[in-house]
Amino acid sequence: MTEKQLGPLVADLPDPEGARRFFQRFSAEHAREVRALLRDAGLLSDLLALAAWSPLLATTLLQHPEYVAWLARERLDVRVKTVEELSEELARFAFTRSQLDRHVLLARFRRRELLRIYLRDVRRTSDIVEITEEISNLADAVLLYALEQARFEMEKLHGTPLCTDERGRKRPASFVIVALGKLGSRELNYASDIDLVFLYSDEGETSGTGTRGAVTNREYFNRLAERILQLVGRAAGEGAAYRVDLRLRPYGRDGALGCSLSEAIRYYREKAHPWELQALIRARAAAGDASLYARFAEAVRARVYRTDETVDRALAHVRTAKQKIDRQHAREGNGFNVKLGRGGIREIEFIAQALQLAYGGRDAWLQAPHTLISLGRLADRGLITERERSSLSEAYLFLRMLEHRLQMEHGLQTHTVPEEVSRRELVARRMHFTGPDALARFDAALAEHTTNVHAAFKRVFNLQDDDGAARRVADARSPEPERSLTSATDPETKTLLFSAPIFAARLEEATHEEEVLCWLRDWSAASSNPRRALANIERVAASLAKFEGGVACDRKAIEELARLCGVSDVLSELIASNPSLIEATATPREAVLRRDHYALQRFAVHAESSWGGELSALRRTWARLLVEIGARDAAGELSLVESNRLQTSLAEASLANGLFVACREAKRRYGRLQAPPRLAIFGLGRLGSRGMDYGSDLDVVLVYDAASRSPVEALAADEAYVRLAEALVVALSSMTRDGYLYRVDMRLRPDGKKGALVVSDRAFIEYLRERASVWEWLAYVKLRAVAGDTEFGRRLEEAARRTIHESARRTEAAALREQARRIRERLEQERAERGVDIKFGRGGMLDVYFVVRFLQLRDDVRDQGDDRSTLRTIERLREAGALEESDAVALRRGYDLLRRLDHHLRLIVGRSTRLPTAGHPTLEDLARRLRFASANCLTDAIVSHMEAIRALYQRIIAS
């Protein structure tokens, strides 16, 4: 298509140059799809419109040209799709993309559906009410899918959660995801957080039919909630499906993720603040058991809508909440905020909610969650005038459309109208103001609507004008001195306040990809993936918007943050959850290598006096230390050996300090400990071989000294040590507002899931000698004392390893080989992912592990010294004659590549064993970090080495 032909198609669009650049790039990259476009003028026009209204969706189309054919089928359907219809669409989407991780799949499905919804929005074939309803339906469908997926996974592990009814019969316990806020009232916008509460019906225990046995319902449902959060809220290359906000749950950030029905009812009846009760006005069941939510709603309705509520008291509570928001908003600087500013959306919502609280207890008809519906009913009852209803409704529709236009530019959760004239003019055109005076008419409309809203707000709340607030809309259009992220507020330290509004403003200046790349180069020339950097930086910026006071850090930290965001989704997500970690990215390599992880954590924990405070201190310190390691790792300043050593040190320190916290908790519960615990914590797997990496579990076995006194006078030794073990596991793995440290895996303890959490040293050695299976020997051969009573642990470690090797010597080599082969094949069948699985697949790392450990047992080659890594063990097997030189070289080279690949895959996207498919950006990142000329060269090398490893495995074990 020539420029002359394209010109008329883009001339009337709000951003014709943006549409033109999109078409030129799309034509260059996707020639086949362009040929189809040229045969459908209507479809081409729609794509150009999407590009002109949303650079975010233009990027989506460039990344996924296959969506064009889908949009061609969907573009003329202007119906609001129901949750059921969207769930069916999601099921089909998942079926054809089974190779994707589930959280990536959900993020991509949401982005694809936004193409269809936003097209109707900008074409005005649907109104704001219909648009927000469908966006809410989309969120419900995603939550429903995540719940079903998480429930399937959990029941495989633990069986069905059960409870006992009033007649003593066992029945399944139920679960519901409660939506609050805009999702609760079906008014969700394009970039909203989703406010959720997780409720379950009853306490009890699971059926225990899964692979990991029975757990309490509380543990089951909290893990279920955690998994849902991972599926919905974990960021992928295109961001998370949704940002999830759980701060409205009972007890807020200090509360458990999931809450039983009885606990929730008690909390809202007895302890909830007025603003928490106000939030329930817009509550509903989004996914799960709607009848469970109905029971909850009925039980707390009288507390939300009180029959004895006075108008003055209801208005005072809502006014207090609004004043708190105003104080927070005042720190954000200039620029009119359509949500929180004077005359903004929040004032409309609070008018409706205040009057609902004041009168809803005596008039159930007023108990409507949707803002526009509630305004209509309030007018019908004469609580606002018809003129106010009309002006508030019109303002609401205008401001919500404006909010959508601001957010869909780049997908950011922004509400601020830009001050720069050219950008403000673009917003006006996207709001359908045309002609030479478009900006003036847009500004006049905005001023008129916000003035009307604030007048009604003052009347309802009996307020006088606040001079500062009254000037906010006018000030938003007044020029301000330019602020720069590179300017310093303190010339001595060159420290600046790294705050979200400034940061987001800098992002928003880059309206096209070339400008984004330029901006990233300005801050971090070392950023290996500018696209990933931008997506992750946006997440950090969005988090900063909720982080009071900003984060003080120097320019070096900002540059390191940009570099880290370009490398690691995992660590970026950690920083986004706690922006104070930004400063840790600038810790020098020498300091990171010298860190005493144990002392730093112990110092932080010592300063606390409560269980919750200790867990929080432990998590905050751990997160800072991990970010220090990861930042230097991302910068290429740490070798794999150094990174593993540091992460193993951090894990050992966490176990030691977790035990310290557990002992403190035992003192608080039972009084002074009569003796120090003689407890050894043994590491297996990566912890045992000092190979801890990002996302690694802690595989541990806990053993106590049977000859020692019980540390708790009131309890027998075995019970006392079980209590300590339970507290230790909770300290390390429970999800709190500061996150969690590790998943603690104790399945390899004697007798597995049926065995006690802690065993005595005598019972442990007896189990290894008399009852342990060959596959357990293969795991225990890497046993290492990592924390607890070190002197006791080292003695017991030596006795355990001696027992294992002696037992193996008495076993025929053929029996060892057969057991190893059987277990390896079962793991391959059950765990291997589709495609190239570098751990569980044929020729993966497990092939190496089984070969190495089988030969150690067969030929009695015991680990010696501190280096028990797989690479060192291969060398020792060669020295002992258990491996031929050529076989040792093949194993060493193959394992070295797979291990480095695994490490960088974990650093970039998190724990995954599947190699990204051809053409995936992560594969390119891996090739670059592993210094291969191209992704194809890396893939060829992986396939070649895995074939060699499998051939060697077949010859040594499977033959």
N, C-alpha and C positions, 0 to 999 in steps of 0.2 A: 504494500500500500504506500502510495506516495504521500509526501507532506501535504500536497494540495487536496488529496482525498481525505486525509486524516483531520485536516484543519476544521471543517464544519462539524465533525463529531465531537471535538473537544472544546469548541469555541464558547459554548454556554455552560461549561462545567465550572465549579468554583476554583479549581486548580488545574487549568488546561496544561500547564507545563509539566506538572506531576503526572497527569494522564499520558502525555506524549512520551515522557521518559519511560514510563512503565511499558507502553506498547513497543517502543524501540528495543528495550531490553528483552521483553517477552519474545519478540520476533527473532532476536539473535540467539536466544537460548532454547526456544521451543518451536521450531519451524513447523512440525507436524500439526500441533495444536493451532498455530496461527492460520494454517490453510483452512482448517475447519471453521475458525472464527470468521474468516473473510466470506464464507458462504452463509453466515447468519448475522446480518447487520444488527438485529435486536440484541443478541448475545454480546456482540462486540461493544455495543453502546453501554450495556450494563457493566461490563468489565471495566471500561474506561471510567464510568461513574464511580465504581467502587474505589478505583485507584485515586480519583480526584478527591473523594471524601475521606479516604482512609489509607495512608501509606502502610499501615499495619497489614491490612488485608491485601494490598498490592504485593507486599512481601510474601504473604501466604500463597498467593496464586503463582508467584515466581518459584517458590519452593515446591509447590505441589500442582503442577500443570494438569494432573489427572482430575483435579476438582472442576476444571472447566466443563468437561462433559457432564459431570454430575449437576453442575449449576444450570446447564442448558435444559436439563429435565425438570429442575425444581423452580426455576425463576418465575414461572407464570402462576404458580400455586400461591395464593395470598392467604390461605387459611392459617389460623393459629394451630400449630400441631400440639396435640395432647401429650401428656407424659407417656401414655401407652404407645402412641405412634413413635415418639422419639426413642423410647426404649427398644422398639422393634428395629428402628434405624441403627441404633447403637449395636444391637446384636449382629446385624448384617455387616456393619463396619468392622466389628471385632472378628467375625468369621473370616473375612477376606484379608485380615492383617494379623493373623495369629502369631507372626514372628515378633511383633512389637511387645515390649514390656507394657504391662497393663496401665501404668501411670502415664506413659507416653501416648498410648492409644486414647485415653480419655482426654488428654490435652489436645490431641489432634482432632478428635471428633468435635469437641466444643468449638475449636477454631473454624472447622469446616462449616458447621451449622451457622456460625456468625456471618459467614458470607451471604447466606440466604436471608437471614433475618435483617441484616443491615441494609441489604439491597432494597427490601420492602420499606425500611425506615427512610432511606434517602429519596426513594421514589414516591414516598407518601401514599403507598397503597394500603398501609396499616397505620393506625394511630398509636400514640404513646402507650395507652393502656394495653393494647394488643401486643405491642412490642415487648413491654416489660413482663407481661404474662408469659409470653413464649420463652423469654430468656429465663424466667423462673422455672418453667416446665423443663427446660434443658438442664438446669442445675438439678432438679429432682431426678431426672432420668440418669444423670451421671452418678448421683448419690445412691440410687437404687442399684445400679450396676456394681458400684464399689461395695455396697453392703452384701450383695449376693456373692460376689467374688471372695470377699473377706470371710463370710460365713462358711463358704465351701472349704476354704483353706483351714479355718479353725476347727471345723468338725472332723476333718481328716486327722488333725493332731489330737483332739481331745474328746471327740464325740459330741453329742447333743447336750446343751445345758438343761438341767432338769430342776423342777421344784415340786413341792407337795401341795396339793389342793386341800380344801377344807375337809374333804372326806378321806384324806390320807393317801390319795392316789398320786402316782408320779405322772407329771405332764411336762411338756417342753416349756421353758421360760422364754419370754418374748423380749423384743428389743425394738426401739424406735429412734429414729433421728428426728429431733425437733428443730425446725427452722425458726429463727427469730429475725428481727430487722426487716429489711426489704425483701429478702427471700420469703420470710414468713407471711408477708402481706401480698406476695406475688407482684412486687414492684421492683424486682432486681434490675440493676443497670449493667452495662457491658463489662465494667471493671470492678464491680462490688466485691468486697469480702463476703463470704457467707458465714453468718452467725449461727452456730449450731450448739445443741445440747444433746447428749446421748443418755437415754434412759433404758433401764432394763427392769423387768417386772418383779423378779423375786431372787432372793438368795438361794443357794443350794450348791449342787455339784454336777459336773458333766457326767455323761454316761461312761466315759473312760474307754470307749471303743476305738479311739484314734491311736495313732502310733506313739504318742507321748503320754497316754494315760489320762486319768481324771485330774481336774483342777476345780477350784471353787468357781461358782458363777461370777463372782466379782472379778477374779483374775481373767476368766474367759472373756467377759464383756469389755473389760478394759483393754485387753489385747485386741479384741475385735475392733474397738474404736481406734486404737493405734494404727491398725492395718488400714482401716478406711481412710484415716488421715494421710497415710503414705500414698495410697492410690489416688486420692483426690488432690492432695496438696503438695506432693513431691514434684519439684521442677524438672522438666525435661528441656530439650533444646528449644522448644517453643513455649517455655514457661510451664507452670502447673496448670491443671484444669481450673482450679480455684484456690484462692488464698482463704484458708479457714480460720475463723476467729472463735475461740472457745472461752473467751473471757467472761461471757455471760452465764457460764455454767455455775451451779451451786458452789459457793466458796471461791469463785473466780479462779485465779491462777494457782491457788493453793489446793483446789479440789481435785479429786480423781477425774480422769477423762469420762468415765461412765458412772452413773449414779442410779441407785435403785429407786423404784417408785416411792417407797415409804420414806427414804432419805430425802428425796426431792420435795415431797409434800411437806415434810416436817420443816425443811429449810425455808420454803417459801411462806409457810404459815407463821414461823417463829423468828426467823433471822434475816430475811431478805430486806434489803434497803428499798426505799420507795422507787428509785430509778430501776431496780431490778424487776419490781412488780410492773412498772410502766412498760418494760421491754416485753412482758408477756401479752400485752395487747395484740401484738402481731405474731404470736406463736401459732404453729400448726405442725402437723406431722408431714415431713417431707419424704420419708422412706421408712419402711418397716411396718410394725404393727400399729395401725391407726387407732384401734380400740384401746391400746395401752395409753396412747396420748390422750384419748377422750377421757379415760379415768383420771389421769393427771389433771387435765384442764378443769374437769368438774370439781375436783377436790380443792383447787386453789382459786377458782373463779371468785368466790366471795371475798377472798383476800385482795384480789386485784381490783374488783369493782365492789367497793364497800357501800352497803346501804346507809351507814352512818357517816359517810365521808362528807365533809363540808367543802363548799366551793373554795373558800379561802385556803384551806389546807391543801387541797389538790393543786390549786394554782401555785401555791408556794413551793411544793415539791418539784413541780415541773420547771418553775422559774429558777430554782436552785441548780437543777441539772443544766439548764440553758446558760446560766452565768458561768458555770464551770467550763463549758464548751467555749464560751466567748473569751475567757481568760487564756485558754490554750490557743485559740485561734489568733489572739492578739500578738502572740510571739512569732507568727508565721510571716510577718512582713506585709508589704502592700500587694495589691492585685485582688480584684473582687473574687471571693469564693462563693460560687453559686449554691453550695450546700450549707456552709456555716456562716456566711456573711449576713450583714443587715438586710432583712427582707428576702433571705434565701430559703432553700427547700426545708431546712430544719425548723425554721419558724412556722412554716405552714403545718408541718407534722406535729409540732408541739402545741399549736393552737388546737388541732383536732384531738390529740391525746389528752391534753389537760381537761378539756370539756368532757371527754369520755370518762375519765377518772372521776370527775366531779359529779356527773349525773348518771353514769352507766350502771351503778349499783341499783338505782331505782327505776331504770328504763333499759331493759335488755336489748331493745332495738338499736340502741346507740353503740353496742359492742361489735363494731365492724372494723376489721383490721386494715382494709384498703383506705388510703388517705382520701381519695376523691369520693368514695362511697360515704365515708364518715362525714365529710363536709356537707354532702347533700342531706344526710339525716339530721345533722345538727341544725341546718337551716330549716328543715321541716318542723323541728321542735322549737324554733324561734330562738335558739341559743346563739346563732350568728344571723346577720341579716341576709336577705337574698342578694343584695349588692356585694356583701362580703363573700358569700359563697361563689358568686360569679367571678369576682376579681381574684380570689384565692385559687379557684380551679384553673382559670386561664393562666395565672402566674405559674402554677405548678406544672402545667403542660409545657409552657415556654421554657422554664428553667430545667426541666428534665430533658427536653430536647437539646438544650445547650450543653448540659452535662454529658449527654451521649456524644455530641460532636467533639467535645474536648477530649474525652477518653478514647474514642475510636481513632484518633489521629495516630497514636503510638501504642495503644493498649495500656496506658498508665492509669493508675487510680488518681487522677488529677481532677480538681474542681475549680481551678483558678483561670479566670479569663486573662489572656496575655495582655500586657501593657503595650508592647511594641506595635506600632500602627499597622505595619504590613501583615503581621500575624493576626492582629485583631480584625483587619479587613477580610482575611481568609476565613476566619470564624464567622463573620457576618454573612459571607457568601454561602458558606455551608449551612447557615441557618435560613437560606433562601431569600436573603435580602439582596437585591440586584440593583444595578444602575450606579451612576456616579456618587449618589448620596447614600449608598448602602450602609456604610459605617455609621453615619449620623443617625439613620433611622434605626439601626440595631441598638446603638447606645441609648436612644430615646425610649425604645421599647423596653430595654433592660431596666432603665431608671424608673419607668412607669410601673412596671410589674413589681419591682422590689419596694417601691414607695407604698404601693397598695398593700402589699403583704405586711410591711412593718407597721402601717397604720392600724391594721386589724390586730396585729400582735400587741401593740400598745393598748388598744382598747380592751382586749380580753384580759391582759395581765395588769391593766391599770398602771402603765409605766409612763415616765416622762422621757423625752428624747435624751439620748446620750450624745453629746456633741461629737465625741470621737467616732461613734458608730454612724452618726448621720452623714459624716463626710466620707465614709468608706467607698461608696460607689463612685463619687466624684474623684476621690484620691486615686482610685484604681486607674483612672485615665490620665493622671498627672505624671509627667516624667520624673523618674527617680535616678539618683546617681548610680552608675553601673557598678555592680558588685561582681567580683571575680573570685573564683575558687583559689587562684594562685596568689591573691593578696594576703598579707599577714596582718593579724591584729596585734601581734607582739613582735617588735623588730628583733628582740634578743633571741627568742626561741623559735620564731617563725611558725607559731602555732595558729591554726585557724579553727573556726567552728564549722565543722563539716555537717551542715544541716540539710535536710531533705529539700525544702523549697528552693534554695539556691542551686543545689545539685540537679534537681529535676528541671529547673529553668535552663540550665546549661544543656541538658539532654534535649529539651524541646527545641532549642535553637537548630539542632541538626535534623532538618525535616527530610533529608534524602540520604541514601546510603553513603554517598561519597563524603558528605559532611560528617556523618557518624564515624567513618573510618579515619577521617582527618582528625576529628576530636580525640579518638582513641590514641592515634599516633602522638598527639600532643602530650598526652599523659603517660603513655607506656608504649614505647616502640617495641618492647619485648612481648607484647600481647600476641599470643600465637593464633588466636581465633577471635577477631574483632566482633563477629556476630554473637558468639557465646559471651564475650565480654559485655556487650551492650545489654543482652538479655539479663545477665546476672547483676550488672550494675543497676539496672532498673528495679530489680527485686530488692536490692539493698536500699535504694533510694525510697522505694515505697515503704520499707520497714522503718527507715529513718523518720518518715513523716509521723509515725506514732511514737517515736523515741524522744521523750521530753528532754529539751535542752541541747540537743545535738551531741556530737562526739568530737572532742578536742583531739586533733592529731596533726602531725606535721606533713609537709608535702611528700616526703619520702613514703609515708604510710599510704597516701592516696595513690601514688604511682604503683606501689606494691599491690594495693587492692585491685587496681585496673589489670595488672598482670595476672594476679590470681584468678580474677573473674574470667579472664580469657582462657584459663586452663581448666578450672575445676568447678563443676556444678555442685559437687558435694560440699566443698568448703565455702563456696559462695552462699549456699543455703544455710549453713551454720552461722555465718556472719550476718545474714539477713535476719536470722532469728534473734541475734544479739549484736547490734551494731557497735557496741563498745569493743568488740573484738578486732575492729579495723586496725587499731594501734598495734596489735600483735603481729600484723603482717610485715612490719618493718624491723622486727628483731633480727640482728645480724647473725650470720651463720655461726660464728665463733661462740656467741652467747647461747644459741640453740644447742650446739654440741656439748656445752658445759652444763646445761641445765640439770639441777638435782630435782627430778620430778617428785620424788618422795617428800623431800623437805618442803617444797613449795606447797604441795597439797596439804601436808600435815600442818603447816603454819596457818593456812586458810581455815582449816577445819577447827583448829585449836581455839580460834577466836570466837567460835559459835558455842552456844549453850543448849540448843534444842536440836532434836532430830531433823526437823525440816530445814533449819539453818545450816546444819552440817551437810545435808545432802545438796543443798543449793551451793554452798561453798565448794564442795567437791566437784560439782558439775561445772561451775564457772571457771575454776582453775584448770580443770581438764580441757575444757573447750579452748581456753587461751593457749595452753601448751600444744594442743593438736594443731591449732591454726599457725602457731610459730613453725612447727615442723612442716606443715603443708605448704606454707608460703615459700619456704626455702626449697622445698621439693619442687614446687611448680616453677621456681626460678632456675631450676637445673643445678642448684648448688649442693645437693645431697646425692650421694650414690644410693643405689637400692639397699646395699648393706647398711649404710648409715641410717636411712629412713626406717628400715625394719628394726634396727637396734634401738633407735629412739622411741619408736612406737611400742616396742616390747618393754622398754624401761617404763614408759608411761602406764602400760597395762599392769605391770608388776607393782608400781607405786599405787595405782588405783585399788588393786586388791589389798595391799597392805593397809592403806588408809580406810578402805571400806571395812576391813576387819576392826580397825581402831574405832570407827563410828559404831559398829555393831556392839563392841564391848562397852562403849559409853552408854548405848541404849540399854544394854543389859543392866548396867549399874543403876540407871534411872528406874528400871522396872523392879529389880530384885535387891537393890542395895549394893554395898561394896562387894566386889569380887574377892573371894577368899584365896584365889590363886590365879596367876596369869594363865591364859589358855595355852595348852600345849597342842596346838593345831597346826598341821602342815597343809598348805595349799599347793597341789601339784598341777602343773600345766601340761596339756597334751596338744597335739596338732601344731598350729603355728606358734602358739604361746610356748609350747614345750621346746620347739626348735629355734626359738628367738626370731620368728619370721612374721610377727604381727604386722598387719597392714590395715589400710583404711577399710572400715566396715567389718573387720574380723571379729568373730565370736570369741568369747573366753571359754575354752574347753577345759574344765577343771574337775579334779577329784579332791575331796576333803577327808583328811584322816587325822584322828586324835590319838594321843598317847594313853593307852589303857592303864598304864601304871601311875598316872598322875591323878591328883584330886580333881573333883568337879570344880570348875571355876565359880559356879553359883551354888551356894550352900543349900538353898532350898530345892535344888533339882539334882537328880541323878546325872552322872557324867554324860551318858548318851543323850539324854533329853536336853541338857544344857548346851551341848555342842550343836544339836539340831536347831535350837533357838538362835544361836549365834550364826549358823549357816543361813537360816532364813533371813535374818537381818542383813547379812552380807549380800545375799542375792538381791534383796530389795534395794539396798544402798547403791548397787551398781546398775541394776537393770530397770528399776521402776521409772515410769515416765512422770516427771514433774514439770512445772512451768519452765524450768531450766533445761529440759530435755532429759536424756539418759546417757549413760556412758557406754555400756556394752550389753549385748545379749549374753547371758551366762548359760552355757550348755553343760549340763551335768549328766547327760545320758550315758556317758561312759563309766559312771561309777559302778561298783560291784552290784550285780543283779539289775543293772539298768534302771528303768523307770519304776520297777517294783522294789528297788532297794532303798535303804535309808539315805538321807542326804549326806550324812557323815558316818564313817565306820571307824572302828578302832584299828590300830596298827596290826594287832594280831589277826583280826578278822580279814584285813586287807591282804596280808601275806598268805594267809590260808586260802583265800579266794583265788589268788593268782596261781597258787600251787595246785589246788584241787579242782576248781570249777571253771576257771576262765577258759573261753574258747580261743581258737587260733586267731580269729579275727580281732579279738581283744588284745592278744599279744602284739599283733601288728600295730595297734594303736599305742599300747603301753610301752613299746620299745623306745618311744621318744619322751617318756615320762621325765619331768624335771621339777624339782622343788622351786617354786617361784615366790612364795610369800608365807607369812606366818612364822612359826618357830623354826628358824633357819637351821640350827644345829640338829634338831630332831628331824627336820625334813630331809636334810642331806643324808643322814644315816639311813632313814627309811627308803629314800630313793635308791641308794646303792643296794640295799637288800631286795627291793622290788625288782630292779633290773637284773640282778643276779638270779632271782627266782624265775623270771621270764626266760632268760637265756638257758638256764638249766632245764626247764620244762621243754623248751624247743629242741634241745639236744637229744632228749629222750624220745622225740617224735620223728617218725619217718619223714624224709624229705618229700616223698610223694604226697603224704597227708598234708604237710604244710602247703605244698604247691596247690593241691586241689581246693583247700579252704580259701587260699588267697584268690584263686581264679573264680570261685563261686561268688565270693563277696564282691569282687571287682565287677563281674558281669551284672550282678544285681544292681549295683550302683549306676552302672552305665544305662541299664534299661529304665530305671526309675527316675534318675535325676538328669540325664543328659538333655540339653536343650536342642531344639532344631537348629540346623546350620552347623557352624563350627563351634563346638563347645570345648574351650581350652582346658577345662578341668575334668569334667565327667565323660567327655566324648572319647572316641577311639584315638589313641596316641596323645591324650591329654595328660595333665599333671598327675592324675591318679594312677595312670600306668607307671609313671616314674616312681611314685610313692610305693606302690605295691612291689615293684621289682626290687627297690632298694631295701625295703623292710623285710621282704622275704629272704633276700640274700643275707641280711644281718642275722636273722634267726637261723637260717640253714647253716651258715658258716661261723656262727658265734662271733660276729664282728661287733663289739660293743662300742657305744659312744664314749668318747674320752674328751676331757677338756671342756671349754666353754662353747666352742663352735660345733654345734650339732645340726647345722643346716644340711639340707639335702645335697647341695653341691659338695660340701666337705665330706659327707658320708660316701658319696660316689667315689671320691678320691681315695678314701680309706679302704673301700672295697677293692679298688684297683690295686692298692698297695698290698692288700692281704691275699691277692690272687683270686678273689671271688668274681671279678670282672676282667674280661680281656681288655687290653688297651683300646682297641677300636670301639668296643661296646661302651667303655667309660667315656670316650670322647663323644660318641653319638648321644649318650644320655646327658652328659654335661652341657653340650651345646644346645640340644633341644630344650632341656629344662630351663636353662638360662634365658632363652628367648621367651618361653611361655611364662616364666616367672616375672620377667620385666614387663611383658605385655599385660599380665594380670595386674601388676602394680599400677601401671599407668591407666589402665581401664578403671580401676577403683578410684584413682585420683580424679579422673575426668568426670565419670558419670556415676560412680558408686559401685557397689558390689554387684558384679555380673560375671558370668562365666562364658557368655555367648559373644563371639566375635561379631562386631557390627557388619551388616551386609555391604556389598560393593556399592560405592557411591555415597555411603553415609558419611557425614562430616566428621563423626568421631573416628572413623577408620583413617581418615586423612590426618587427624590430630595424632593418632597413635603412630602412624608412619613417621610423622615429623619428629615426635619426641623420641622414637627409637632409632632415628637417623637413617631411615630407608629413603631411597630416591622417590618412591611413590607408594601409594596404597597397594597397588598390584604387586610390587616387589615384596612388600611385607606379607601379603596374603600368600604369595608363592613360597616364601621362606617358611611360613607357619605350616602350610600343608606338607612341605618337604620334610620338615623336622618331625611333625606328628606321624607321618608315615614311617619314618625311621624308628621312632619310639615304639610304635605299635608292633613293628616287625620284631624288635628286640623283646618286647613284652611277650609276644606269641612264642618266641623261641625259649625264653627262660621260664615262663609261668604257664602259658596256655597249651604248650605242646604235650 
